[in-house]
Amino acid sequence: MRPMLATPTSTPGQPPTGPGWVHEVKWDGIRAIATIRDGQVRLTNRNEGDISVAYPEVVRGGAGLPDCTIDGELIALDDQGRPSFHVIAHRMHARNPTRIVRHAAERPVTFVAFDLLELGGRRLTSLPLTERRSLLETLDLNRPAWQLSDLFDDGDALAAHTREAGLEGILSKRADSPYLEGVRSPHWVKTPHRSEMIAVIGGWIPETDSPGKLGALWVGHPSDEDTFEANPVLYPVGRVGSGLGHAQRDVLLQVLKDTERPTPPFDPAPTGPDARRSRWVEPMLCVHVRYLNVTPDGVLRQPVLLALRPDISPVAAATTVP
């Protein structure tokens, strides 16, 4: 099952208001559908891929629930106790059992449930949100690695609170809305705040009209902090093309040229026309990036480079709060 998706607010920074709307925290994590059959939990991502193996603590925590299908978000907390995609991202593609167990112990993941799509063989998607929510609250979700997302009536107050707390934003939903599988619907509206992360430069893209000038950076985060120094591999999070002035670009370009290598330090390696004309560098320099949100594949949306961070080692990028 593909999850229902939200549309961006038409008034940036301001959620919809008035009767008929309910609001909740927009979690900075990974969207997932939890399907429980015969007491066993199966987790799938937005593309219906099975991701259960990467989150054993969530699978264990949900064991014994009745047959149902629950929409929610997988989250992990940073050192300030805030949900952070930056923290959970390295678990998205984890498949090594030893590494998964270690990650689950060091940075445990919680499944935050916010909608109930099916219960006991009965499909609930045509019911209004308020009825689905009432049924969701009858389930025993007070269990390890699981929690229920709170609902609020005052969207403006929640937006102000989440902004002050450094959270990703809020999600507003029509209380009478059905669940539209795989549809981006105006019944759900997202009001995001900007997020920030420390990333590592792994390459650069020349300007199209001036090949000798820096156009954009390829950035990522360490695929494995424990082995990064011996095997410096990055998981790509996309390109950053704005935020640096011309003088800073010239200085940075010289540094990058001094650390060039023939192959990309990314796994998976970027593809496409821009990748074919890119120059790759040793993953040695960190940058501070602000972004709107993250695609299901882990790529940053609307990233802006705020600063170079030579004071942070690449191996520490995944655990450093900007």
Phi, psi and omega per residue, in radians:
M1 nan 2.331 3.101
R2 -1.642 2.403 -3.050
P3 -1.303 2.692 2.982
M4 -1.216 2.480 -3.069
L5 -2.071 2.743 -3.106
A6 -1.745 2.694 3.020
T7 -1.699 2.649 3.102
P8 -1.171 2.621 3.075
T9 -1.081 2.511 3.123
S10 -1.408 -0.193 3.105
T11 -2.145 1.590 -3.016
P12 -0.838 2.262 3.121
G13 1.506 -0.160 -3.092
Q14 -2.166 2.118 3.117
P15 -1.344 2.846 3.037
P16 -1.128 2.551 -3.109
T17 -2.203 3.010 3.091
G18 1.853 3.005 -3.137
P19 -1.134 2.619 3.098
G20 1.653 -0.081 3.111
W21 -1.928 2.451 2.953
V22 -2.160 2.756 -2.974
H23 -2.376 2.608 3.075
E24 -2.556 2.900 3.109
V25 -1.129 2.416 2.996
K26 -1.546 1.894 -3.022
W27 -1.369 2.358 -3.124
D28 -1.550 1.263 -3.073
G29 -2.500 -2.511 -3.094
I30 -2.107 2.120 -3.138
R31 -1.138 2.424 -3.126
A32 -2.649 2.631 3.002
I33 -1.909 2.212 3.090
A34 -1.790 2.087 3.101
T35 -1.936 2.148 -3.123
I36 -1.946 2.181 3.082
R37 -2.340 2.219 -3.139
D38 0.916 0.654 3.080
G39 1.395 0.016 -3.119
Q40 -1.842 2.421 -3.058
V41 -1.740 2.335 3.008
R42 -2.166 2.211 3.138
L43 -1.848 2.313 3.077
T44 -2.235 2.645 -3.140
N45 -1.574 -2.998 -3.064
R46 -1.123 -0.382 3.118
N47 -1.720 0.238 3.105
E48 1.236 0.301 3.055
G49 -1.395 2.486 -3.122
D50 -1.355 2.088 -3.122
I51 -2.082 0.293 -3.042
S52 -1.006 -0.692 -3.029
V53 -1.083 -0.465 -3.074
A54 -1.383 -0.233 -3.042
Y55 -2.314 1.132 -3.052
P56 -1.098 -0.517 -3.129
E57 -1.175 -0.579 3.103
V58 -1.276 -0.732 3.104
V59 -1.051 -0.784 3.116
R60 -1.123 -0.756 -3.074
G61 -1.103 -0.558 -3.108
G62 -1.561 -0.049 -3.116
A63 -1.042 2.358 3.112
G64 1.675 -0.149 3.051
L65 -1.135 2.693 3.100
P66 -1.193 2.859 3.100
D67 -0.993 2.118 -3.111
C68 -2.922 2.971 3.050
T69 -2.278 2.160 -3.014
I70 -2.150 2.331 3.042
D71 -1.635 2.432 -3.139
G72 -2.970 -2.864 -3.082
E73 -2.372 2.349 3.023
L74 -1.536 2.185 -3.096
I75 -2.265 2.669 2.982
A76 -2.321 2.555 -3.049
L77 -1.682 2.521 3.030
D78 -1.476 -3.020 -3.073
D79 -1.184 -0.283 3.091
Q80 -1.648 0.097 3.128
G81 1.370 0.342 -3.140
R82 -1.841 2.474 3.031
P83 -1.031 2.375 -3.071
S84 -2.514 2.103 3.039
F85 -1.064 -0.602 -3.140
H86 -0.981 -0.645 -3.102
V87 -1.348 -0.709 -3.063
I88 -1.476 -0.262 -2.995
A89 -1.019 -0.659 -3.071
H90 -1.224 -0.157 3.096
R91 -1.641 -0.147 -3.083
M92 -0.997 -0.706 -3.049
H93 -2.014 0.269 -3.140
A94 -1.189 2.296 3.104
R95 -2.346 -0.220 3.110
N96 -1.272 2.052 -3.038
P97 -1.002 -0.730 -3.127
T98 -1.117 -0.747 -3.134
R99 -1.175 -0.682 3.134
I100 -1.089 -0.767 3.129
V101 -1.086 -0.732 3.138
R102 -1.135 -0.783 3.126
H103 -1.086 -0.695 -3.132
A104 -1.108 -0.554 3.118
A105 -1.376 -0.672 -3.062
E106 -1.422 -0.734 -3.107
R107 -2.332 1.295 -3.069
P108 -1.087 2.578 -3.120
V109 -1.828 2.511 3.077
T110 -2.061 2.427 3.022
F111 -1.640 2.006 3.136
V112 -1.673 1.938 -3.068
A113 -1.527 2.359 3.107
F114 -2.381 -0.040 3.102
D115 -2.716 2.610 3.141
L116 -2.068 2.096 -3.016
L117 -1.795 -0.393 -3.116
E118 -2.754 2.487 3.140
L119 -2.556 2.128 3.105
G120 1.011 0.618 -3.141
G121 1.489 -0.066 3.135
R122 -1.720 2.125 3.120
R123 -1.345 2.295 -3.018
L124 -1.948 0.034 -2.967
T125 -1.114 -0.411 3.134
S126 -1.447 -0.200 3.128
L127 -1.313 2.689 3.041
P128 -1.159 2.719 -3.106
L129 -0.936 -0.724 -3.095
T130 -1.032 -0.673 3.125
E131 -1.264 -0.706 3.104
R132 -1.100 -0.692 3.139
R133 -1.139 -0.729 3.124
S134 -1.054 -0.711 3.109
L135 -1.200 -0.661 3.100
L136 -1.044 -0.680 -3.100
E137 -1.236 -0.207 3.076
T138 -1.409 -0.246 -3.136
L139 -1.407 2.620 3.112
D140 -1.468 1.542 -3.132
L141 -1.760 0.067 3.068
N142 -1.454 1.345 -3.032
R143 -2.560 2.820 -3.108
P144 -0.964 2.351 3.072
A145 1.184 0.253 3.079
W146 -2.322 2.586 2.994
Q147 -2.758 2.835 3.124
L148 -1.739 2.312 3.101
S149 -1.277 2.273 -3.136
D150 -1.307 2.604 3.050
L151 -1.898 2.563 -3.119
F152 -2.330 2.591 3.114
D153 -1.533 -0.527 -3.047
D154 -1.718 1.721 -3.111
G155 -1.186 -0.683 -3.140
D156 -1.103 -0.742 3.136
A157 -1.146 -0.705 3.131
L158 -1.174 -0.681 3.105
A159 -1.086 -0.757 3.134
A160 -1.130 -0.739 -3.113
H161 -1.159 -0.784 -3.116
T162 -1.190 -0.588 3.091
R163 -1.141 -0.786 3.136
E164 -1.135 -0.596 -3.113
A165 -1.431 -0.074 3.134
G166 1.350 0.440 3.119
L167 -1.534 2.972 -2.992
E168 -1.201 -0.612 -3.099
G169 2.714 -2.775 3.110
I170 -2.317 2.796 3.089
L171 -2.135 2.212 -3.129
S172 -1.932 2.417 -3.065
K173 -2.355 2.459 3.009
R174 -1.182 2.243 -3.092
A175 -1.111 -0.430 -3.114
D176 -1.732 0.191 -3.022
S177 -1.344 2.393 2.971
P178 -1.311 2.998 3.085
Y179 -1.691 1.996 -3.070
L180 -1.770 1.718 -3.033
E181 -1.040 2.182 3.073
G182 1.254 0.168 -3.070
V183 -1.878 2.377 2.978
R184 -1.545 1.900 -2.908
S185 -2.045 2.517 3.032
P186 -1.211 -0.125 3.039
H187 -1.185 -0.397 3.079
W188 -2.071 2.273 -3.083
V189 -2.251 2.254 3.132
K190 -1.816 2.375 3.080
T191 -2.108 1.596 -3.042
P192 -1.499 2.613 2.870
H193 -1.759 2.756 3.135
R194 -1.284 2.535 3.078
S195 -1.958 2.856 -3.136
E196 -2.355 2.689 3.116
M197 -2.696 2.833 2.967
I198 -1.715 2.186 3.127
A199 -2.135 2.934 -3.121
V200 -2.036 2.320 3.111
I201 -1.304 2.299 3.093
G202 -2.157 -0.051 3.129
G203 3.089 3.042 3.108
W204 -2.504 2.688 -3.129
I205 -1.950 2.152 3.100
P206 -1.162 2.669 3.011
E207 -1.077 2.525 -3.088
T208 -1.094 -0.777 -3.080
D209 -1.536 -0.305 -3.135
S210 -2.340 1.471 -3.034
P211 -1.036 -0.311 3.132
G212 -1.501 -0.019 -3.106
K213 -1.932 2.661 -3.119
L214 -1.350 2.120 3.120
G215 -1.712 -0.819 -3.121
A216 -2.748 2.849 -3.139
L217 -1.946 2.450 2.889
W218 -1.529 2.251 -3.122
V219 -2.265 2.795 3.120
G220 -2.818 -2.979 3.050
H221 -2.336 2.731 -3.072
P222 -0.981 2.291 3.083
S223 -1.166 -0.580 3.127
D224 -2.630 1.930 -3.106
E225 -1.083 -0.578 -3.059
D226 -1.209 -0.549 -3.085
T227 -1.930 0.106 -2.990
F228 -1.103 -0.711 -3.097
E229 -1.107 -0.655 3.121
A230 -1.454 -0.525 -3.092
N231 -2.419 1.402 -3.021
P232 -1.286 1.574 3.141
V233 -2.042 2.382 3.130
L234 -1.909 2.535 2.903
Y235 -1.603 2.161 -3.037
P236 -1.243 2.435 3.037
V237 -2.093 0.175 3.023
G238 2.041 -2.792 -3.071
R239 -2.064 2.571 3.064
V240 -2.152 2.067 -3.073
G241 -2.062 -0.091 -3.116
S242 -2.220 2.748 3.063
G243 2.091 -0.407 -3.128
L244 -1.793 2.406 3.050
G245 -1.326 2.961 -3.089
H246 -1.067 -0.736 -3.121
A247 -1.122 -0.743 3.123
Q248 -1.139 -0.661 3.116
R249 -1.080 -0.719 -3.121
D250 -1.123 -0.753 3.130
V251 -1.141 -0.797 -3.132
L252 -1.101 -0.693 -3.112
L253 -1.055 -0.694 3.128
Q254 -1.124 -0.706 3.096
V255 -1.092 -0.757 -3.115
L256 -1.159 -0.682 3.133
K257 -1.096 -0.523 -3.134
D258 -1.326 -0.197 -3.089
T259 -2.138 0.437 -3.089
E260 -1.196 2.657 3.096
R261 -2.450 2.804 -3.043
P262 -1.377 -0.368 -3.053
T263 -2.153 2.696 3.126
P264 -1.226 2.455 3.103
P265 -1.494 0.330 -3.057
F266 -1.823 2.587 2.993
D267 -2.486 1.911 0.072
P268 -1.309 2.652 -3.137
A269 -1.306 2.467 3.067
P270 -1.025 2.606 3.128
T271 -2.234 3.014 3.096
G272 1.794 3.064 -3.086
P273 -1.011 -0.748 -3.138
D274 -1.118 -0.666 3.132
A275 -1.145 -0.640 -3.100
R276 -1.178 -0.456 3.124
R277 -1.820 0.206 -3.106
S278 -1.419 2.803 3.033
R279 -1.972 2.303 -3.058
W280 -1.777 2.581 -3.088
V281 -2.335 2.789 3.024
E282 -1.109 2.370 -3.108
P283 -1.336 1.445 -3.031
M284 -2.061 -0.389 -2.986
L285 -2.000 2.265 3.125
C286 -1.664 2.674 3.086
V287 -2.352 2.694 3.103
H288 -1.743 2.093 -3.026
V289 -2.135 2.400 2.981
R290 -1.897 2.453 -3.096
Y291 -2.552 2.817 -3.115
L292 -1.336 -0.970 3.078
N293 -2.858 -2.892 -3.015
V294 -2.254 2.418 3.082
T295 -1.259 2.888 3.094
P296 -1.017 -0.403 3.125
D297 -1.548 0.064 3.093
G298 1.530 0.278 -3.139
V299 -1.642 2.362 -3.123
L300 -1.226 2.377 3.044
R301 -1.709 2.364 3.093
Q302 0.877 0.917 -3.138
P303 -1.319 2.554 3.065
V304 -2.306 2.286 3.115
L305 -1.443 2.089 -3.102
L306 -1.585 -0.664 -3.072
A307 -2.914 2.678 2.926
L308 -1.364 2.499 -3.133
R309 -2.224 1.205 3.111
P310 -1.164 -0.209 3.132
D311 -1.381 -0.150 -3.118
I312 -1.922 2.267 3.110
S313 -1.355 2.544 -3.136
P314 -0.979 -0.621 -3.109
V315 -1.151 -0.409 -3.137
A316 -1.636 -0.034 -3.038
A317 -1.041 -0.706 -3.056
A318 -1.206 -0.358 -3.074
T319 -1.992 0.077 -3.118
T320 -1.659 2.240 3.073
V321 -1.547 2.198 -3.095
P322 -1.004 nan nan
